Each structure stands twice: as C-alpha cells, then as structure tokens.
Amino acid sequence: MRSLRLISVAFFAAIFAPLSQAAASRPPNIIFILADDLGYGDIGAFGQKIIRTPNLDRFAAEGLKFTQHYSGNNVCAPSRCVLMTGKHPGHAFIRDNREMKPEGQFPIPADTVTLPKLLKAAGYATGGFGKWGLGGPGTDGVPLKQGFDRFYGYNCQAVAHNFYPTHLWDDEQHIEIGNPKFSAHQKLTPGADLASPATYAAFNGKVYAPDLISEQARAFVRANKDRPFFCYVPTTVPHLALQIPDDSLAEYLGKFPDPPYDGSRGYLPHPHPRAAYAAMVTRMDREIGRLMDLVKELGLDDNTLWIFTSDNGPLYNQLGGTDSEFFNSHGALRGRKGSFYEGGFRVPTLVRWTGHIAPGKTTARVSGFEDWLPTLLELAGATARTPKDIDGLSLVPTLLGRPQDPRPFLYRESPGYGGQQTVRVGDWKAVRQNLRPRPAGKAATAPASGPVKTELYNLAADPAESTDVAAKNPEVLARLEKILREQHVPSAEFPLPALDPVR
C-alpha cells in the first residue's frame, strides 16, 4: 500500500511539476487600478472614518502602502500621460486638459512610446477599461493605436462626467448602452422641490456605466488567464457628477447630515450628495473586490501584481456637491485638484503581490507616476525595453523590501490654474504660481496676474505647507529654483509664458 501511495505521489508530481515550473517562469500579471479625483484620505487605509472600503483595506493589509506617492499631474489627462510614458510633465507631450470636438481630448502622437506598447512587445495581453483621455476617436491617440489590444469604456473625459451615458467605446466601435440622453451639467427647473425624489428622476438612467466596464475588465482577465496580461482600469469614480444606483446609495442614507445639492456649483443636482459620494467610493471598492476574487478563483493571485492609486487630489469648494471637508478627503493636506500643494497631487497608493511583497508594510519613499513604467518593465523581465529618455526610476527594490537610494527630485508643472511649477528634493518643496497669467478682461478660474514668486516649504516640519520659509533658506531656494529652470522644456502646445523664450 505504501509503495502504491509513493507511486501515486510521484505520478501527480510528474504531471503538475511542469505546470508549476511554467507558472514560476511566467512574468507577473499586472492589474493597475486608477481612481479619478479620489483624495489622499478617501479610503480606510489612509484614515477615512466614514466611507467603507473593506476590499482596499484588505489590499493594504496584504501589501505595501505608499504614503508619499504623487500622481503625474494635478488634473486628469496630463496625469495619465505621465503614467503612460514615464516622462514628468516638463518633458511629457500632454501637460493640461484640452477638449477636442466633437468628442475626446488632445491626442498623443502616433509615435509616442507608451507602457502598453512596451508590455505588448514583451508578450503581454493589454487591456484598458474605463476613462482614456489621451486622444479622441479617429486620432492617433486612441487606445488601440497606443498599445492596447482591448479597450472598453469612455474615450472622452467630458462624456465621462455622466455615469449614465448614451454610449461607450468597445475597442473603436461606438456602442449605445440604453440610457436616455441628458447632460451631466443640466440645471433644476426654477422652483423645483429639493425634497421630492421626482425632481431628480431625469438625472439617472438604466445602465450604470462603471458596472459594464467592470464586467469587461473581468472578462479580459478570464480570456487571458493563460498568458501574462496588463489590465489597466482607470475608473471614473468618484469624479463628478454625483450619480449612483439606489442599492448602493441606501447604505449611507440617514447616516449623517446631508442637505440636498441644488446644482448651483456645477454638475447635476443630488438629493443626498454626501451619501452619493460615499456610495460611489464603496461601490468602486466592491468592484475591486470582485476582480480580486476572480483572480484568486483562477489561481492567479500569487502571480498577479496589483497597483491602486488616484489620478489627482479631491475636488474643492463643494464643486458639484462634493464635500472634501466633511469626509477629510484631502487627509489634512493643503490644496485640492488643480493645485501643486500636497492635497492636489499626493495620492493614496497601494501595491499588492502575494508571496513577493511583504504584507502590512508602509513606505515613505517619494515616488511618482513616471516610476511605474520602468518598474513594470523590470518585473516583466523587459528592462532592456525601457526607453533611455524617461524620468521614471524603478521601484522594484522598494517593492521587494530592499534598500533604495532616495529620488534625487520629483518635478511637476502645469499651464492650468494660472500656470504652476513644483519640485520636491528630500523634505524640501518649492512651489511657483502665476506662470501663465490670464488674459486681461477674460474671466477664468486662474489667479490674477502677478509676479512670479517661489514658495519654499519643509514638509518634515510643516506637512500642511502653512509657512513659506524661502526667505530663511536662500541656498536651498536657489538649488530648487535651478531644478525648476532645468526641468522645463518649452512646449508649443502647452506654453508657460513666464518661463518660455519670447518668440
């Protein structure tokens, strides 16, 4: 009997050994989840007390939390460009949001070297599911021309303002999804009863687009379970407008004071705006949990690298009915979306890879979106494909718990919101504004024209950036201003007049 048992063990070992060896030699699957306008403090792992995010909290407990990770920029499209190219905003092609008609954003060029192109060349199946924003339909910037085998979701950021759109994009096919046509920016009729559910009935549809997008992401994982895959999930949650199915809204109704939002600060009105925002984040967390469960069900968990982060900070001044003060969405950091103070672009970031990344750890390494391209190529065994002209630095040593030299500096710029620059070196941070003064007589959200002044903060002593210490530290200021000058390469498409040569 014992000999028979030994024969059986040997038999099954012979069958399964090649499978396990193949799994061990296969590069990791990569699932990159990018939230939209999610603040540093909006999930439980980063201190959120009201909004439930159990799956992301589990994600954090089983992985590594980055407490000083920065998005590619302070608004949507340029942040995504940094992620896709590994170049910081002083070198990247897209440096601000720019809508194109009839649909889409200003496109990245056909010859742009992108992360999905590089992973595809390394043998990965590549899929994108959610919001693109780097080139409208018919341009060279569409996902299938930038390295993705599969795309499903919103091509255009403006269309993505509505969670019940009339259409989405299935690869390069415009598909109707069964919702009535209405604007994500329409107003209430004068004298409307803010307490009546009927007042808001016109602002919902039948098919909630994030649910369809999540289904397609799971289908992609199933279809590619036998080969390495890169699954990019740039969800539209919790970007405005505030819209959420009733089954999710119910979880938060009556849990806290929640006066109606009348639409006076942009986007759609909502009878329960705080509950809606919380429910949107929790529903996003639910969909992440379903994807995590699927990967485990397929036996891929030990060979799948997960990354979760946000494209910029939370909204400001109760825009569209949001309330970052109530939820502490900014995590006590100064600034909101559109700003280069910490709250505008320091984002909650989690990385999980079972059996490779030690669980429950935290890193304070200063890092940014440009770092993911070299990191993922190294883990894919494709370091040789890493472009020489990028600004990103591989995070592999940090992910695997090994020592790593600090980042020399982290640079950002934007022509938006009046024109801004920032650079961080260690705990020192410089911020410049008014680099693109608004035209005389033209209304804008940007600050009024004024002299260019460089502010200096010591984030170790003053994490809230409350005290400008430039006058007390002239040598530090001069060193950071030199980096600000050197890292800005002028862009004809996205100029910064205060810095660019006069033509």
N, C-alpha and C positions, 0 to 999 in steps of 0.2 A: 504493500500500500504506500509505504514511504517513497519507494522508487518511482511509483506512478505519479505521486504528488510532485516529485522533483522534475519528472519529465514534463508534467503539465506546466509547471512554473517556467521551465526552460522554453517550452513551446510558445507560451504567451509573451515571454520576454523577447524571443526572436521576432515575433510579429510586431510588437509595439516599439521595440528599440529604434527602428528606422524612423518611426513617426516622431518619437521624442527628440531624436537627433535632428530631424528636419525642423522641428519647432524651435530647437535651441539655435540653429544656424540661421533661421529666418529673421530679418530685421524687424524691429517692433512696429506694430500698427500705431498710428498716431491719430488721436481724436482731439481736435483743437476747438474749444467752445468759446466764442467771443460774445459776451453780453453787450448791450447797447445802452449807453448812458447809465450804467449801474455804478453807484458810488462806492467809495472805499469802505463805508460802514454799512452797506446794504445787505450783507449776508451774516449769518450767525458766527461763522468762523472769524469774522473781522469785527465782532462786537455788537451786531444787530440784536435788539431785545424784543422787537415786536413782530417782524416778518419771519415766518418759518421757512427755513431752508435745510431740512434734515439730510437730504442727499449730498448737498455741497458740504455740510458739516461732516458727514461721513467721509467724503472726498478728502477733506482737510485732515481728519484723524488718521487716514490711511496714507497720507502723502506729505508733501512739503509745502509750507506756506511762505510766500514771498511778501515781506512787509514793506519793501521799498522798490517795487517794480512799477515802471512808467509806461503808459500807453504811447503809441507812436506820435500822437499829437493831441490837441485839446478838442478836436471835433472829428466827425466820422471818417470822411474819405481820406484825408491825409494820414490819419492814424492807420488805416488799412493798407495804404501804400507803403508805409514803413514796415509793416508786418510782412507784406508780400515780397519786398525787395531787399530787406536787410540794410537799407540806407536811411540815415537820420534825415529829418526834414530840411536840413541845409543842403542836402545832396539829392534827395528824392524828387521825382518829377511832379507828383501831386502834392501841393502844400496848403490847400484850403478846399472847402466845399465849393463846387461850381456846377449848378444845374444846367443841363442841356435840354432843349426842346426837340421833339415832343416828350421824351422820356429818357432819363439817365443822367449821369454825371460826366464831366470832362474825362476823356479816356486816357489811360496809359498807352504809350506807343506799342506797336506790334512787336518790336524787338526787345521789350522790357524783359529782363531776366527775373523770373518770379520763383517763389518757393514751390508751387505746384509743378511748374515746368521742370525744375531740378529733381524733385521727387519722382515725377513720372519717368524721367530719363534713367533714374536709379531702379526702376522696376515696380514702382508703386501705382496702384489704382488710386485715382484722385477724384474726390467728390466735394462739392460745395453746396451747402444747404442753408439758405437764409437770405441775408442782405449783402449785395455785392458793392455797388457804388464806385467802381473804377472804370466805367465805360458803358455807355448806353447801347441798346440794340442796334445792330448794323455797324458798330465801330470795331476797331482792333482791340478794344479794351474788354470785350465780353469774356466771361469766364472760360468758355471752351476754346478761345484763342490765347488764353493766358495759362494754359497747363491743366485745366480741369477736364477729366473725361465725362463728368456728370455734373449738372447744376440744376437745382430746383429752388425757386424762391423769388425774391424781389430783385430785379436788376437795379431799380431806381430807388434812391433814398427817399425821395418825395412821395412816391407811391407807397412806400413802407410806413408812412405816417398813419395809414389806415390798416388796422388789423383785420378788417373785413373788406379787402379789395375786390374789385370785379375780376381781376386776373392775376396770375403769377407767370413765371417763365419756367418751362420744362425744357432743359437744355436751351435751345434757341427758338423754341416754339411758345408763342403767346397762347395761354390757355385760360378760358373762362372757368371760374370756380363756383359760380352760382349765387353770388351776392348782388344785391341791388346797388346801383351806382349812387354814391353820395360822397361829399368831400369830407376830409378829416379836419377841415377848418371852418365848417359852416356854423352859423350862429343860431341861437334860440330866437323864436318869434317874439316880438315885443309883448310884454305882459304875460309870458309863459309862466305856468305854475311850477316852481322849482321843486315842490314836494310831490308832484304827480309823476309816476312811472311813465305815463303816456307821453310826457314832454320829451323823453329821451329815446323813445322807441325807434325813431328814424336813424339813430346813430349806431345800430347794431345790424349785423347780417346773419346769415345762416351758417356760414362756414368760417371758422376761426383759422386764419392762415398759419399761425405758428404750429397748430396741431397737424396740418397737412405736411408742413416742412419737416417736422419731427418724424412723421411716418416715413417720409422719403429717406431721411438720414438712416433710419433703422434698416430700410430695405437695401440701401447701399452696403451697409455692414454685412448683412446676410449674404448678399450677392458676391461679396469679395472676401468671405471668411477664409478662403484657402490660399490667399496671397496677401502680401503686405498692402495696407491701404492707408491713405491720408484722408480723413473725414473732417472737413472744415465746416463748423456750424456757427456762422455769425448770426445768431438770433436777433430779432428786432426788439426783444424785451430788455428793459422796461421803457424804451423810447415812447414818447407820445405818439398818438393820442391815447388817453386812458380808456381802454376797452378790454373787457374780459367776460367770458361766459358766466352765466349766473351760478353755475355749480361751484365755480372757484370763488366768486365774489361772496357767496354765502358764508364762507369760513370766517370772514372778517367783519361782517355786518354787525353793528351794535357793540363792537369790542372796544371802541374809543370814540371820542367826539369826532364828528365827520360831517361838517356842513356842506351843502351842495356847492358845486363849482358851476358858475354860470357861463363860462366860455369867454369872459372878458379879457383874459390874459393869453389868448390864442388856443388853438386846437378845440376839440369837441368838449361840450359841457358834460358833466357827470354828476349823478345824484349822490354818489358816495366816493369822492376822489381818493381819499386815503385808503379806504378798503380796496379800491380798484388797483392802486399801485402795489399794495402788499400782495394782493391776489395774483397779479401778473408775475411778480417775482417767484411766488410759491408755485405757480403753475409751470414756470420755466424750470424750477428745481425738480418738479415731478417728472418732466420730460427727460431731464438729465438722468434721473434715477431709472427710468425705463430703458434708456440707452445703456446704462451701466449694467442693468440686469441682463439685457440681451447679450452683451459681450461676455458676461460670465456664463450664461446659458450655452454659448457657442464654444466655450472652453478657451477663450482668447484672453482672459483677464491678465494672466501672467506675462503676456507678450503684447500688452497694449499700454502705450504712454498716453496719459490724459493731461490736458492743459485747460485751465479755465481762467479767464480774465475778462476785462471790460475795455471798450474802445476809448473811453474818456470818463471824466467825472460826472456827477449828477447835475441836474438842472438847478436853476437859480430863481429866486424871487417868485416862487409858486407859479412858474410858467406852466401853462396848460393844466393847472390844477394840482401839480405835484407839490410836495411839501418836504423838502430835504431837511428842514429844521426839525420837524416833528419826528421823523424817522432817524435823525442824525446820519443821514445818508453820506455826508461828507466825512464822517468819522472824526469830527473836531478839527479837520484841516481847513485852512483858509482857501477860498476860491471855489469855483464851480466850473462846469463845462465852458470852454472858450477861454479859460484863464490858464496862465502858467504858474500860478500859485499851486501849492501841492494838491488841493482838492480838485483841481481841474484836470490833472493827468496822472496822479499816483492812483493806481487801481488795485482792487483785490485780485490776487493771483495765487492759484493752487496748481500743484503738479503731483500726479499720482502714477506710480508704475510698480505694481505689486512684485515683491521679490527683488527689486532693484533700488528703489528709493525708500529709505528708512521712514517708517510711519511716524506721524505726530511731531515732525520736526519743523522748525522755523528758520528762515534765513533773512538777514538784513542786508544782503548784498544789493547794491544799487545796480539795477538792470533795466532793460527796455525792450520794446517790441523788435528792434533790429537784431537782438540777440537770438531770436528763435530760428532764423534761417540757418546760421551756422550750427546751432545746437542740434536741430533736427537732422541736418545732413550728416553730422558726425554720428548720431545714433543710428542713422540709416546705413552706415558704412559707406557713405558717399562724400567724405571730406574733400576728396580730390575735385569734386564738382563745385566747391564753394567759390564764388566769384572773389577776385582779388580786391575789387574796389568797394566792398561793403564796409559798413561801420559797426556791424554786429560782432560780438565776441561770444564764443561758445560757452554755454552754461553747464556743460557736461560735468566738470569737476564738482561744481556746487550741487548739482542734482544727485550725484553719487556719493556725496559726503566727503569729498576730498578738498584739500586746501586750494584756494584760487586767489590770485592777485586781485586787488580791488580794480574796478573800472577806472581808467585814467580820468574820464569825464563823461557826462551824458548831456547831449545838446538837443535843444528843440527851438524851432522858430515857426511863426505863422503870420501871414499877412492879414488874417482876420482879427476882428475885435480891436482895430486900431493899429495892428502891427506889433508883434512881440518877439522877443528872444529870451531864452533862459539857458543857463548851463549850471550843472552841478559837478563839483570836484570834492570828493570826500563829503564832509558835512557843510561845506560852503556852497552857497547857491546865489547866483546873480540873476536878476530879472530886469528886462527892459520893456518899455511900452512906448506908444506913440511913434512907431516906426513907419506907419503908413497913415498919415493924418487924413481925416475925411475931407472931401472937397467942400469948399466954402458954400454955405447955403443948402447943403444936401443933408437931409435927415438920415441918421444912421444910429445903430446901437453902439458904435465905437466911441471911445473917449474923444473929447475935443482935442484939436491940435495943441501941441505943447512941446517944450524942449525934451530931447532925449536924455533921460536920466537913468543911471544904472543903480538899482537897489541891491543890497547885499544882506544875506541872512545866514546865520549859523544854525542849521537845523538841529544840531545836537542840543544846543542851549535854548533854542526858540523854535520848536517844531510847528508852531502856529504862525510863523512868519509875521510876528507882531512888531518887531523892532528892526528898522533898517540900520545896519552898522557899517555902511560904506565909509562914512567919514572917519571912523575909528580904525579902519583896516585898509589903508591905501595900497599897500603892497599886494594884499590878497585881491583887492578890487582890480588892480592893473593886470594881474595874472589871468583872472577870469575874463576881463574885457578883451584880452589878446585872443583867447579861445573864441569868444563871440565873433570877433572880426574874421578869424581864420576859417571857421566852420561854415560861414555863409557863402555859398556860391550863388551869384545872382541868377534869377530865373526870369526869362522874358514873359512867361505865363503868369507867374505869381510874384511880382516885384515887391520889394521893401524899399520905398523911395529914400528913406533916411540913410540907408546903407549902400544902395546901388549907385554906380557911377552915373553922372548926368550924361545923357545921350545928346 
